[in-house]
Amino acid sequence: MTNDLNIPGSQSTPTIISDWQAGLLSMQGDSYPENSFELFDQVIDWVKRFLGDESRPLTLELALVYLNTSSVKAMMDIFDLLEEAHQEGRVIQVTWHYDPRNERIAELAEEFREDCTFPFAITPTQAPE
């Protein structure tokens, strides 16, 4: 039985991949699904299971380009879980990669970071030539 997520992205949903053994969860792309609860519930469940079953660090790698309101709410729920785990002594690391031409997503990432005490890097990517 695998504990990992491998959800292919679409025009309106991000690619979501987890690696239980590495303690890594990554999401990239746009996020404005018709039913964000259906999409993110499985991500939230994965995070809950990992934090409950493992004591290893958890790393979240993000390259999200756009999030609608319900996706923002889901990300807030994920960050709340990570914050709670961090407060209990878990090693948590988040890196949000963004295109420097997309100031809105950098601002959104900064708003998320303001509510977190764990290491949270916001890193510009190299823009394509």
C-alpha positions as CSV (number, residue, x, y, z in Angstrom):
1,M,0.0,0.0,0.0
2,T,1.4,3.4,-0.9
3,N,0.8,6.4,1.2
4,D,1.7,8.8,-1.6
5,L,-0.4,11.2,-3.7
6,N,0.2,11.5,-7.4
7,I,-2.5,13.8,-8.7
8,P,-1.9,15.1,-12.2
9,G,-2.6,18.7,-12.8
10,S,-5.1,20.2,-15.2
11,Q,-5.8,23.7,-16.5
12,S,-7.6,24.4,-13.2
13,T,-5.9,22.1,-10.7
14,P,-2.4,21.9,-9.5
15,T,-0.1,18.8,-9.8
16,I,0.2,17.3,-6.4
17,I,2.9,14.8,-5.5
18,S,3.9,13.5,-2.2
19,D,6.9,11.3,-1.2
20,W,6.2,9.8,2.2
21,Q,9.7,8.4,2.6
22,A,11.3,11.7,1.9
23,G,8.7,13.7,3.9
24,L,8.0,15.9,0.9
25,L,4.7,17.3,-0.5
26,S,4.7,19.4,-3.6
27,M,2.1,21.3,-5.4
28,Q,2.5,23.3,-8.6
29,G,0.2,25.1,-11.1
30,D,-3.1,26.9,-11.0
31,S,-5.7,26.1,-8.4
32,Y,-9.2,27.0,-9.1
33,P,-11.0,23.6,-9.1
34,E,-14.7,23.2,-9.3
35,N,-14.7,21.3,-6.0
36,S,-11.7,22.3,-4.0
37,F,-12.8,20.3,-1.0
38,E,-12.7,17.1,-3.1
39,L,-9.2,18.0,-4.2
40,F,-7.7,19.3,-1.0
41,D,-9.3,16.9,1.4
42,Q,-7.0,14.2,0.2
43,V,-4.0,16.5,0.6
44,I,-5.1,17.5,4.1
45,D,-5.7,13.8,5.0
46,W,-2.1,13.0,3.8
47,V,-0.6,15.8,5.9
48,K,-2.6,14.7,8.9
49,R,-1.5,11.1,8.5
50,F,2.1,12.0,8.0
51,L,2.2,14.3,11.0
52,G,0.4,11.6,13.1
53,D,2.3,8.6,12.0
54,E,5.8,10.0,11.5
55,S,8.2,12.0,13.5
56,R,10.4,13.0,10.6
57,P,10.6,16.5,9.1
58,L,8.0,17.6,6.6
59,T,8.9,19.8,3.6
60,L,6.3,21.5,1.5
61,E,7.4,22.7,-1.9
62,L,5.0,25.0,-3.7
63,A,5.0,26.5,-7.1
64,L,1.4,27.7,-7.2
65,V,0.6,30.3,-9.8
66,Y,-3.0,31.3,-8.9
67,L,-5.4,30.2,-6.2
68,N,-9.1,30.9,-6.0
69,T,-10.8,31.7,-2.6
70,S,-11.6,28.1,-1.8
71,S,-8.0,27.0,-2.6
72,V,-6.7,29.8,-0.3
73,K,-9.0,28.4,2.5
74,A,-7.6,24.9,1.9
75,M,-4.0,26.2,2.0
76,M,-4.8,28.0,5.3
77,D,-6.0,24.7,6.7
78,I,-2.8,23.0,5.6
79,F,-0.6,25.8,7.1
80,D,-2.6,25.6,10.3
81,L,-1.8,21.9,10.6
82,L,1.9,22.6,9.9
83,E,2.0,25.4,12.4
84,E,0.4,23.2,15.1
85,A,3.0,20.5,14.4
86,H,5.8,23.0,14.5
87,Q,4.6,24.4,17.8
88,E,4.8,20.8,19.1
89,G,8.4,20.6,18.1
90,R,8.2,19.1,14.5
91,V,10.6,20.3,11.9
92,I,8.6,21.9,9.1
93,Q,9.9,23.7,6.0
94,V,8.0,25.5,3.3
95,T,9.4,26.9,0.1
96,W,7.2,28.8,-2.3
97,H,8.7,29.3,-5.7
98,Y,7.2,32.0,-7.8
99,D,7.7,33.8,-11.1
100,P,8.9,37.3,-10.3
101,R,6.5,38.7,-12.9
102,N,3.6,37.4,-10.8
103,E,3.6,39.9,-7.9
104,R,0.1,38.8,-6.7
105,I,1.2,35.3,-5.9
106,A,4.3,36.6,-4.1
107,E,2.0,38.9,-2.0
108,L,-0.3,35.9,-1.2
109,A,2.7,33.8,-0.2
110,E,3.9,36.6,2.0
111,E,0.4,36.8,3.7
112,F,0.6,33.1,4.4
113,R,4.1,33.4,5.8
114,E,3.1,36.2,8.2
115,D,0.9,33.7,10.1
116,C,3.6,31.0,10.3
117,T,6.6,30.6,12.7
118,F,8.3,27.7,10.9
119,P,10.9,28.4,8.1
120,F,9.0,29.6,5.1
121,A,11.0,30.8,2.1
122,I,9.5,32.7,-0.8
123,T,11.9,32.2,-3.7
124,P,11.7,33.8,-7.2
125,T,12.3,31.4,-10.0
126,Q,14.3,32.2,-13.1
127,A,12.0,33.7,-15.7
128,P,12.0,32.0,-19.1
129,E,13.8,33.9,-21.8
